[in-house]
């Protein structure tokens, strides 16, 4: 029985390495974004306090920066890699049809003319959506942390 990946990718394509690269890239970029945000948030929150001896006292004259200021461009890399997660695999999938067994000739003879595009664009579209969902999840996490952890 054919798996979803085999039906959604060029015939004979090694989908396991592509998925491993995708998951590793997504995890690395999300981790980098999380680290960067929490570093900036912690610095902004610590700037609200004055250390007197061993005590931390809230300085009422200081205000926490807005969420947008702390967030800054921390999600831009997610959007850039989302676009690359669509463009690069799509190009590889189209190029794969022209190499090796030259399956492009088979694809052109199929009754469903959309089969070539399905096999070249479906998985990259899923990668794009996964990056966008991860970006939305990170934004939600950042916002919840900002709302519930920021002093009044």
N, C-alpha and C positions, 0 to 999 in steps of 0.2 A: 504494500500500500504506500502510495506517495505521501510524503509529508507536505505540509503547507509551504515550507521553504523550497522544496524541490519543484513544486508547481508554480512558485512565484519568482523563480530565478532562472537564468539561462540553463539549458540542459548541460549537466555535467559540472556545473559551477560549484566550487568549494565554499559553501555558505558558512561553515563552522568558523573559519578564520575571520571572515567578514563580521560575523556577529560578535566574536571575541574582541575584535578591534573596536567595534561600536560600543560595546558595554564598557570596555576599559576606558575609552575616551570619555564617554558620558560620566562614568564614576570619577575620573580624574578631574574633569572640569567642574563637576558639581562640588567635589571636595575642595577644590581651589576657591570656588565662589563662597562656600560656607566659611572656610577659614578666613578669607578676606573680610567678609561681612562681620563675623564675630570679633575679629581684631578691631575693626573700626568702631563697632558698637561698644565694645569694652572700653576702648580709649575715650570715647565720647561720654560714657557713663562715669568713668573715673574722674573725668575733668570737672564733674559736678561737686566733687568732695575735696576737702582740705584735710591734710594729715597733720594732726597736732599730737606729737608723741606717737603713741600707738593707736590713737583714736582717729576714726574718719568722721568728719563733721560735714554735713551738707551745707554748701555755700549757696545761700538763697539768691545771690545776685547772678548766678550762672543759670543758663537755660539749656536744656538738652536740644541738640540740633534736630531739625525735622527729619522724618523718616526718609524723604527723598534725598536729603543731603548725605545721610549715612549710607544709603543704598548706592548712591553715585552710579557708576557705570559697571557695577559688579555683575550684572546679568548680560552685558553686551557680548561677552565671550560666548555665552550660551546661544545667543541668536546667531552669531557668526558661525559657530560649529553646527548649529541646526541647518543652516544653509549649506555648509560644506558636507554634512551628513546626507544631504539629498543629491548634491551636484556630483561629488566624487564617485560614489557607488553607481549612480546612473551612468556616468561616463564609462566606468569599468564594465558594467553590464552590457552596454551597447558594443564596446570594443571587443568583449569576449565573444560575441557572435561572429566576429570577423576573423578570429584567430583559431588555431587548432583545427577542429572539425568543420569549421566554416558553417556553423548551424544557421547562419543568416539565410542561406538558400532554403533550408527546411522551413524556417519561420515565414518566409515570403510565400511559400506554397500552401500554407495552412488556410483553411476556409475562413477562420476568424482572423481578420487583419489586425485586430487589436492585441493579439496574443504577444507579439513582440514588445509592444509598449507595456503590457501588463508585466511581463517577465523582466523588463528593464527598470520600470519605475515604481512598482508596487512596494517592494521592500525599502527602497530609499524614501518613499513617502511615509512609510511606517516609522523609519528612523527619524525623519523630520518631526512627525507628530510626537514621538517619544521625547525628543529634545524639548519641544514646546511644552509638553506636559511636565517634564522635570523642571523647566524654567518657572512655570506657574506654581508648582509645588514649593520651589525654593522661595519665590516671592511671598507665598502664603506663610511659610515658616518664618521668614524675616519679619513680616508684618506682625505676626502673633507674638514673636519674641519682643519686638519693639513696643507693642501695646501693653503687654502684661509684665514686662521687666523694667520699664522705664519708670523712675520715681515720679510721683505727682508733682 
